Amino acid sequence: MDAKTAALPTPATEVGRSSGSSWQRAPSEPSLADVFRSIPVLSQGSSWRRFAAFFGPGYLVAVGYMDPGNWATSIAGGSKFGYALLFIALLSNIMAIVLQALCARLAIASGRDLAQACRDGYPQWAAYPLWLLAETAIIATDVAEVIGTAIGLNLLFGIPLEIGVLLTALDVFVVLLLQRLGFRYLEAFIITMLGVIAVCFAVQIALADPEWGAVIRGFAPTIDIVRNPEMLYLALGIIGATVMPHNLYLHSAIVQTRDYGTSTKEKREALKFATIDSTVALMLALLINASILILAAATFYKAGNTTVAELSEAQSLLHPLLGSAIAPTLFGIALLCCGLNSTVTATLAGQAVMEGFLHIRLPAWMRRLLTRSVALIPAAGVTLFYGEGETSKLLILTQVILSLQLPFAIVPLVQFTANRRKMGDLVAPRWLTAVATVIAATIIVLNAKLIFDFASGG
C-alpha cells in the first residue's frame, strides 16, 4: 500500500471547522485503524463478562504514570524532602483519574480521539500549533523513556548508555509483533510488565521498612510546596510525569479498540466500564509512584543522602543501605520494565497524534517507524550529548516540560466534553466539568509560578 494523505477535508471535518458547533458525523477514518473496534463486546451475559472486554486500555494509560521520568522526580523528591511530596503524587493521581475519564467520555460519545477532536473542532491556525505541542510532549516523554531503558540495560547487563539508547529503537518491532497477534496480546504484555514492577517494589519497600506514620502524614498538603521554589520545581515535575499530555491522546484512541455498539445505552455502559478500568489502573500507578518516593525517603533521606537523583547512583546505594544484594537487581529489573512499557505506549500515542491531527495514512510499519523516529532521534541526540553524569537533570527537565504542555491538551478536552452539541446525551455533567476546570486552572497557576521563579532567579 502506498503512503498517502487526505488532500481534502471530509464533510465531517468541514462541519466541525466551519460551524464550530456540532460534529454531525464520525471521522471518515479512525486513528489506529488496524485495531479500531477489533475487540468484540458481548451484548448479552453478565456485567462481569462485558466488563472483561474493557479490561486493558487503562493499564496502557497507567504505564505513562510510572515511567522513568516519574522515577527521577520521585527519587529526587524523596531524597531531598522525605515524604512531603507524597501529597503531590496523590493530587496528580486524582487529576489523572478525572482527566482520563473525560478522555473516555470524549471518545465514546463523539467517536473521536482528542487529536481528531482538535483537528475537527478548531481552525487550522489553531490545530497545527496544538499538533506541534503534542509532538513536543511526546519527544520529552521519549527522552525520559529512552534514558530510563538505557540505564536499566546498563544496570543489569553492563551495556554502555550510548548503545542502550540505540537498542531502545527495537521496541517498534515489539509493538508490530504484538499487534499482529492482536491488541489483547499487547495489553497482556503491558499488564505482565506492570505486575513485575509491582512485585519488585513490594520487596524493596519491605526491605526499607519505612516509618509508616511519616508516610501517612506525607499525604497531607503543606504550604512549603508553593513557598520553596526547589520543592515547587520537583512538584511540577511529578505532576508533569504523572498527568502526561500524550496519555490524554492515547486513552481517547485506544478506548475505541472496543466494539461497544452505537446506541446511547451501549455507550453509557462502555463509558462506565472504561472509567472503572482506567481508575483501577491509575490506583495501581499511584501505589508504584508512591513506592518510589517512599523508597527514596526511607533510604536516602533517612541516611542523609539528600542529593540523590541519578538512577544509577540510587541503584548502587540501595545495597549498602538496605543490606541486601537483591535490592539493586530488583531496582534495575523494574526500571527496565518501566522503560520498555513506556516506549511501547509512547509509540502508540505518537501514531494517534500524527493520524488524528494530520490525517496521514501510512502502512503500519512505516507509521510506527516514523512516529518513533520523530521522538527517538532527538531523544538519542540529547542523551548522547549529556552523557551518563547529568541524566537526572535531563529527566526532571523533561517532566517539567510535560507540565508546561499540559494546559494545551487539558483545555480542549474540557471544552469539548462540556459541549452538549458535540457530546449529545453523554455530555460531561457540570460538576465534572467544574472539577476539570479547577485542575486545569491549578496547573496553569503552578506553571506561571514556576516561570516567574525562574525569571526572577528564585
N, C-alpha and C positions, 0 to 999 in steps of 0.2 A: 504493500500500500504506500502510495506517495504521500509525502508530507504536504499538508495544505492548511490554509487558514480560511476562515469565513470572511469573504470580502465585503459582504453587505450584512447589516443587522437584520435579524429576524423580525417578524411582526411583533412578537412579544417584546423584543428589545426596543423597537420604535415606540410602543405604547408606554413602556417604563420611562423612556427618556423624554418623550415629548410632553406627556401629561403630568409626569411627576406624581401620579396618584396611585393607580392600581395596576397590578400585574394581571392581565386578563388571561394569559396563557402561561403554561410552564415553559421553561427554556427549551429551545429546539433540540439541543444536545446536552446531556448531563455531564458534569465533571466525573472523572474516574469511570468512564463509560463501560470499561471492561468488567467492572464489578457492580455496576449500578443495578439495584433490585435483584441481585444474584442470589440472595438468601431468602428462601420462602418463609412466610409466617402462616402458621395454621389458622384457619378461620374458625375451627371448632376445637374442642378439647379443653383441658383445664387451663386456668390462668398461668400456672407454673410452666406448662409446656409452651404456651405462647410467649411468656417472658423469656424462656430459654433462647428463643430466636434472636432476642435483642441483647443477649449477654455477649459482650465483646468490645464494641466501639468505645465504651467508657474507659476500658483498660488501655487501649491505644492512646487515648487522650491523656490518661493518668501518667503515661510514660514521660510526657513533657513536663510534668510537675515534680519529677525526681531525677532530672538529667544531670550530667556532670556540672553544669552551671550552678545547680542547687547545692551540689557538694561544696563547691568553692565558697559560695556565700555563707552556707551554714557552718562550715568548718571555721571560716574567718570570724563569723559572728559568735559562735560558741566559745572559741579560744580567747576572743577579745573581751566579750561581755557576759560570759557564762550563759545562764538560762534566760536572760532578759528578753532576747529576741524570739522566744517561743510564741509570744503573743502575735508577732508579725507572721509567723508560719501559720498560726490558726486563722488570723484575719485574712491572709491571702488565700487560704483554702476555702473559706466561706465565700469570698469574692469569686473564686473559680467555680464553685458549685452553682452559684446564681447565673454566672455568665454562660457556662456550658449548658445549663438548662434552657437559656434563651437561644443558644445555637441550635439545639434540637428542635425547639419550637419553630424557629425560622425555617429550617429545612423541611420539617413535616408539614407545616401549614402552607408554605409557598412553593415547595418543590425546588427551591434554590439553596445553594450554599451561600456563605457570606460574600465570597468573591463575586459570584453571579449577581447577587442582590445589589452589590455596589455598582457593578457594570450596568445593570438594567435600571437602577434607581437614580443614578446620578448622571449628569452630562459628562462627556469625555474629558473635559478640562479638570474635573474632579476625580474621575475614576482612575485615570492614568497615574497621577501622583499617589493615590492610595495603593495602586499596584506596586509602585516603586518602594513605598514604605513597607509594604508586606514582604517584598523580596529582601529589603534591608534587614527586617526582623529575622527572616529565615537564615540569612547569611550569619547574623550574630548568633543565632541558635546553633548553626553548624560549626562555628568556630569553637564553641564550648564542647560540642559533642565529639568533634574530631580530636580535640586536645584530650578529652577525657578517655576516649577509646585508646588513643595512642599511649597515654600514661598507663592505662590498665595493661596493655600489651607489654609495656616496659617493665612494670612491677612484677608481672607474673612470669614473663619469658625472657626478659632482658633485651627485648627488641629496641633498638635506638628510636628516639622520638620521631626523627625525620622519616624513617622507614615506616613506623607505625601510622603516621599521618597518611601516607600513600596507600597503605593496606586498608584504611577505612573506606576507600572507594569501592571495595569489593562488596559492600553491603547492598549495592544496587542489584547485584545478582541474587542476593538473598531474597530481596523483595520480588524479583521476577520469578524465582523458583517457587516461592510460597504462594504467590498469587496465581501462578499457573496451576498449582494444585487446587486452589480455591481460597477465597478470602478467609474462611474459617481456619485454615492452616496458619495463615499469617497471624490471626488473633491468638491461636493456640501457642504459637512461638513466643509472642509478646507476653502472654499470661504466665507461661512457664518461666521466662526470664524474671518476671516480677516476683514469682514465688521464690526463686533462688536468692534474689536480693533481700527479700523479707527475712528468710532464714539466716542469711549472713549477718544481718544487723541484729536480729534477735539474740544470736550467740554473742556478738560483740557487746551489746548492752548488758547482757547477763554478766560478762566478764568485767565490765566497767563498774557495775554496781553503783549507779548514781544516787544522789540524795533525793529521794522522791518528793519530799516536802518542798525542796527548792524547785524541782521540776514543775510541780503544780503551781507554785507561785509565779513561775516564769510565764504562764499563760495569762496572767493578769496584765493589763495595759500600764505603761509608765510614760510620763511626760518627757523623760530623758531621751526618748527616741526622736522627738522633734527638736529638743534643745541641743543635742550633741550632733554636730554635722557628720562626724565619722559614723556614728550609730545610724543616722538617717540614711547615709550613703549605703550602708550594708542592708538596712531595712528595705530600701527601694530595690536593691539588688535581689533580695529574697522575693519581693513582690513580682519583680520582672521575671525572675527564674521560675516562679510558680504560675502566675497568670500570664502565660506566654501568648503573644498575638497569633502565632501560627496555629496554636491549638484551637482557636475560635474558627479559623477557616477549615481546619482538618475535621473537627467534630461535625460541623454542618454538612460536610461532604460525605463522611463515612456512615452517618446515620442512614443515608439513603441507599446503602447496600442492602437494606431490608425491604422486602416486597410486602409492605404493610397494607396495601389497598388504597382506595381513593375516597371512600365515604368519610363523613365527619366523625362517625363513631369509631371507625378503624383508625383514623388519625389521632383521635383523643387517646385511644388505648396505646397506640405507638408512642405518643408523647409521654404517657405515664411510664411505660416500661423503659424508654430511653433515658428518662430523667432518673429513675431508680438506678439503672445501670451506671450512669456517669457519677451519681452521688456516692454510691458504694465504692466505686473505683477510686474516687478522689479522697475518700476517707482513708483508704489504704495508702494513697500517696502522702497524706498528712502524717500517718504513722511513720513512714520511711523518712520523710523530711525531718520530722521532729527527732527521730532516732539519730540522724546525722549530727544535728545540733547538740543533742544530749550527749552523744559520744564525745564530741569535741569539748563540751563544757566539763564533763566528768573526768576527762583525762588531761587535756592540755591546760584548760583554765585552772583546774584544781591544782595542777603541778606548777603553775606559774608561767607556763609557756603561752603567753598571750599574743604572740605574733605569728602563730602557726597559720599558714594559709595554703601553701603549696601542697597539692595532693600527695606527691611523692614523699615530702617531708612528714606529712601526717601519718602515712603508712609506716615509715621507718621508726616513728616514735611510739607506735602502738605496742610493739613487742616489749620494750623495757617498762612501759607504764602499766600495761595490763599483765605482764608476767606470763604471757602465753605466745608461743611461736605461731599458733594458728590464726591469731587476730590479724596480722598483716596480710596473710594469704586470703582470708575472708574479705578483707577490705578491697584487695585487688580484684577478686572474682566479682564482687558486687559492682565495682566501678566499671569493669569491662562489660558486664551485662547491661548496666545503665547506658553506656555509650552505644552498644550495639542496638538496643531498643530505640534509643532516641534518634539515631541516624536513620533507621528504617521509617519511623513516623515522620521525621522531617522531610524525607524524600516524598512521601505521600502528600504532605502538606504543600510542598513546592509544586507538585503536579496539579493539585486542586487550585492553587492560586494562579498558576500560569494559564490553565484552561479556563478558569472562571473569569478572570479579568480580560485576557487577551483572546479567548476563544480559539486558541491554537489546537489543532488536531494533528497529532503525530503518531506513528507506530509506538506501541507500548515501550519497547526497549529504548527507542530514541527519546521519548518523552522523559523517561526516568534518568537516562544518561545526561540529558540537557539540564533538567531541573536540579539534579545532583551536582553537576559541574558548576552551575551558577553559584552554588554555595560552597562547593569543595575547593575550587581554585583559589578564591580569596582566603578561605579558611587555612588552606595549606600554606599560602604565602605568608600570612600573618604569623602562623605558628612557627614556620622556619625562621622568620625574621627575629622573633622574640626569643626563641630557644627555650630550654628547659627551666632556666632560672627565674623567669618572670611570668610563668603561665598562670599563676593565681591572679595576678593583677589583671591580666587579659581576660580571664574567665569572669571575674567580678564586673569588669567594664562591659562585657557583652550583655550581662544580665541587666545592668543599669540602662543600656541602650534599649533593651526589650521593654523596660518600664516606660521609657520615653516614647516608644512606639505604640503603647497600649491604647491611648485615647483614640487613635486613628482607626482602630478596629472596634473598640467598645462603643463609641458614639454612633456609628452607623447601625450597629447591632441593636442598640436600644431604640434608635429612631424607627427602624423597620418593624421590629416586633411590637411596637406600641401603635402602629398604624393599622386600624381596622380595615381600611380599604385594601391593604396589601395582604393582611393576615386572615381576614374573614372571621369565622367563629373562633379561631384559635389565637386571636389577638391576646397579647400578654395582659393580665389583669393589672389594674392601676397600681396596686401595692407592689407588684413585682417590678413594674417599670420604675416606681419611686425608689426601690432599693437599688436597682441597677444604676439609676441616675446618681444616687449618693456614692456608689462605688466609683463611677466614672469621675465625679467631682473630686473625690478623695485622692485618686491617683493623679489627677491634673494638679491639684494644690500641692501635693507632695513633690511632684516633678518641678513645679515652679519654685518651691522652696530649695530644692537641690540645686537648680540652676542659679538661683540668687546666691546661695552659699558659695558656689564655685566661682561666680563672677566677682564676688566681694572678697574672695580669698579666705572664706571661713572654713 
